[in-house]
């Protein structure tokens, strides 16, 4: 591994940065030790010291910067990607990024999927956007920047005044107003008397209304190109000079003429280094984009200060971790125990181990409308399932990859240890706990006895196997195990591989069967019934009129609907990160209760079992 000498304490303070550089082959060391190159962050005061050290010691200079897709908040937490440049920095006249773009990058399917995900989830470099506001139908946008930003190349108020004058002339001709997009870090170089876009508005809400965009070197000019616009560029950023913008400066060394996809591919695939924040390992661009998309979608839904109701004492600390942002006080209730402005339940990729054994969840179902298991009222999950028929190809590709992993890695809700499986060629009947909320809400008083009787009537000559609920098998909740039918207790994905059909009241096992292409018969009304993917003997809500594909159903249930928390980092993540954690043998320890907590928990379990 090459040794990268640094003079900035920022490298020492940020473990994620050192880990990311290590995955790129660089060990961070103090600059005065033996090293192969000097590393600096961008340009500026501390970077100038590093440049001087590199010159004095006749060592190569390596410049590190955030990639153009970073995080939710500016400067907080690990960056999704880094630009590691051994020739310069992307906003300088000469850089490795420029060299890559000049080579005319070849766009592949991964690049198209990643760009499609960015457009679908409306991702920007930073993503802490929560404001909703009325804007003019059309306007010319001027993008402000902070004084002293190294990417300005020395430009100041005079240059920005000239840029504003140019934008005003365009606006006069078009008959539209001028609006200024301020920098999220504070006051910039454009005079404050010009009308501004309110802080907190997502740039993707601006692009469809822009009659023109004027920018010096902000990465928002690059994002405008990805949105299909042709911005006017007054500075010397890396995304100008390739035939995609109206350039007010000359770029004599940039001869290639690129498409927006080639520009994206060169900067984001070929020049950027993406790292898994939990393991420090290098990863592909799609994984990094998917993770940030999940974090951003969760942020948009959880900018609240939750007041928890009906949440067990042992689970409260974990639940609070899913809501790390501040905002208005909101009543958030455990759906089966209390009512609230939002309702939560365990997620569909829950843990390795049972909730009844006090193993904390790594995902939550979070519903601002109803809750997924209650068919008597609409839920957010129903809404996203209905919308899944309009998913773009990139989102479909992500869901297809997720399905492949779920099948190959045999992942289920609880991920218990596998046991010997029966000979193939049987009908699998799924048992549930009678007081389970999904049964009381969606089975309409049908029981496991009704389930067995209906399956026998439908398949009189077939082998039927009954799988009891894991809580009952573990002795953690009271329930009956039928004596007049063959019973198995193995790992559900293993059983589904050999099953010809699954019968259930409302169990999530029916959904897990669908994603493994096993036919499902429902005697109740679970969230996955009524969409044309199951045999619905228990009926289904009439409002479920759309016909999603299995891929769309999986995207809604496992990507759009839940919140995920990576146990390795304590931060939000996507379902792919949970699969990584499980694949590595990840397991959370059961929560240890005080004597009072044990008494309360036992009392609740006893009450639910009577």
JOHUVEN-V107323 format. One record per backbone hydrogen bond with DSSP energy under -1.0 kcal/mol. NH is the residue of the N-H (numbers start at 1). CO is the residue of the C=O. E is the energy in kcal/mol with one decimal. If there is no record, write none. Layout:
nh:co:e
NH:CO:E
NH:CO:E
This chain:
nh:co:e
2:25:-1.7
4:27:-3.2
5:37:-3.0
6:29:-2.2
13:9:-2.2
14:10:-1.3
18:14:-1.7
19:15:-2.5
20:16:-2.5
21:17:-2.4
22:18:-2.1
23:19:-1.9
25:22:-1.7
26:21:-2.7
27:2:-3.5
29:4:-2.5
31:6:-1.7
33:30:-1.7
36:3:-2.5
37:3:-1.3
38:60:-2.7
39:5:-3.1
40:62:-2.3
42:64:-1.8
48:44:-2.5
49:45:-1.2
50:46:-1.8
51:47:-2.6
52:48:-2.3
53:49:-2.2
54:50:-2.5
55:51:-2.3
56:52:-2.7
57:53:-2.6
59:54:-2.5
62:38:-3.0
63:85:-3.1
64:40:-2.8
65:83:-1.8
67:81:-2.3
70:125:-1.7
71:125:-1.7
76:73:-1.1
80:70:-2.5
82:273:-2.4
83:65:-3.2
85:63:-3.1
92:89:-2.9
99:95:-1.8
100:96:-2.3
101:97:-2.4
102:98:-2.5
104:101:-1.9
112:108:-1.9
113:109:-2.7
114:110:-2.6
115:111:-2.5
116:112:-2.4
117:113:-2.4
118:114:-2.0
119:115:-2.2
120:116:-2.7
121:117:-2.7
123:118:-2.2
127:72:-2.7
131:200:-2.0
139:209:-1.7
140:177:-2.6
141:212:-3.0
142:179:-2.7
143:214:-2.4
144:181:-2.8
149:146:-1.6
152:149:-2.1
153:150:-1.4
155:152:-1.2
160:156:-2.0
161:157:-2.3
162:158:-1.9
163:159:-2.0
164:160:-2.4
165:161:-2.3
166:162:-2.1
167:163:-2.2
168:164:-2.6
169:165:-1.9
170:166:-2.0
171:167:-2.5
172:168:-2.3
173:169:-2.1
174:170:-2.1
175:171:-1.6
176:171:-2.1
179:140:-2.6
180:195:-2.0
181:142:-3.2
186:183:-1.7
189:145:-1.0
194:191:-1.3
197:180:-2.7
201:198:-1.1
205:202:-2.4
206:203:-1.5
207:203:-1.7
209:206:-1.8
210:207:-1.3
211:139:-3.2
214:141:-3.1
215:232:-2.4
221:218:-1.8
223:219:-2.0
224:220:-2.1
225:221:-1.5
226:222:-1.9
227:223:-1.5
228:225:-1.9
229:224:-2.5
232:213:-3.6
233:246:-2.6
234:215:-2.8
235:216:-1.3
240:237:-1.3
246:231:-2.8
248:233:-3.0
254:251:-1.7
258:242:-2.0
263:259:-2.4
264:260:-2.4
265:261:-2.6
266:262:-2.7
267:263:-2.1
268:264:-3.0
269:265:-1.6
270:265:-2.2
271:266:-1.3
273:82:-3.2
276:281:-3.0
280:276:-3.0
283:274:-2.4
288:284:-1.7
289:285:-2.7
290:286:-2.8
291:287:-2.5
292:288:-2.3
293:289:-2.6
294:290:-2.2
295:291:-2.4
296:292:-2.8
297:293:-2.6
298:294:-2.2
299:295:-2.2
300:296:-2.5
301:297:-1.1
302:298:-1.5
304:302:-2.3
305:328:-2.5
307:330:-3.3
309:332:-2.1
315:312:-1.2
319:315:-2.5
320:316:-2.5
321:317:-1.0
322:319:-1.5
323:320:-1.6
330:305:-2.0
332:307:-2.1
333:342:-2.4
334:309:-2.6
335:344:-2.7
337:334:-2.4
338:334:-2.0
341:331:-1.1
342:331:-1.7
343:367:-2.7
344:333:-2.5
345:365:-1.6
347:363:-2.1
351:413:-2.0
353:414:-2.2
358:355:-2.2
359:354:-1.7
362:350:-2.9
364:563:-2.3
365:345:-2.9
367:343:-2.9
374:371:-1.6
377:374:-1.0
383:379:-1.7
384:380:-2.4
385:381:-2.4
386:382:-2.4
387:383:-1.8
390:387:-2.2
391:388:-1.4
396:392:-2.0
397:393:-2.6
398:394:-1.9
399:395:-2.2
400:396:-2.5
401:397:-2.1
402:398:-2.0
403:399:-2.5
404:400:-2.2
405:401:-1.9
406:402:-2.5
407:403:-2.3
408:404:-2.6
409:405:-2.9
411:406:-1.7
425:498:-2.2
427:463:-2.8
428:501:-2.8
429:465:-3.5
430:503:-2.3
431:467:-3.5
436:433:-2.2
440:436:-2.4
441:437:-2.1
442:438:-2.0
443:439:-2.2
446:443:-1.4
451:447:-2.1
452:448:-2.6
453:449:-2.4
454:450:-2.5
455:451:-2.2
456:452:-2.4
457:453:-2.1
458:454:-1.9
459:455:-2.1
462:459:-1.5
465:427:-2.7
466:486:-3.2
467:429:-3.1
473:469:-2.0
474:470:-2.4
475:472:-1.1
476:471:-2.3
477:471:-1.2
488:466:-2.3
495:491:-1.8
496:492:-2.6
497:493:-1.4
500:426:-2.9
502:519:-2.5
503:428:-2.8
504:521:-2.1
510:507:-1.6
512:508:-2.1
513:509:-1.9
514:510:-2.0
515:511:-2.1
516:513:-1.2
517:514:-2.4
518:513:-2.6
521:502:-2.9
522:535:-3.1
523:504:-2.8
524:505:-1.6
525:442:-1.8
529:526:-1.7
535:520:-2.9
537:522:-1.7
538:522:-1.3
544:541:-1.6
545:543:-1.9
553:549:-2.3
554:550:-2.5
555:551:-2.5
556:552:-2.3
557:553:-2.7
558:554:-2.7
559:555:-1.7
560:555:-2.6
561:556:-1.9
563:364:-2.5
565:362:-2.4
566:571:-2.9
569:566:-1.0
570:566:-3.0
573:564:-1.1
578:574:-1.2
579:575:-2.0
580:576:-2.0
581:577:-2.4
582:578:-2.4
583:579:-2.6
584:580:-1.9
585:582:-1.9
586:581:-2.9
591:358:-3.0
598:594:-2.6
599:595:-1.9
600:596:-2.4
601:597:-2.5
602:598:-2.5
603:599:-2.2
604:600:-2.2
605:601:-2.5
606:602:-2.6
607:603:-2.4
608:604:-2.2
609:605:-1.1
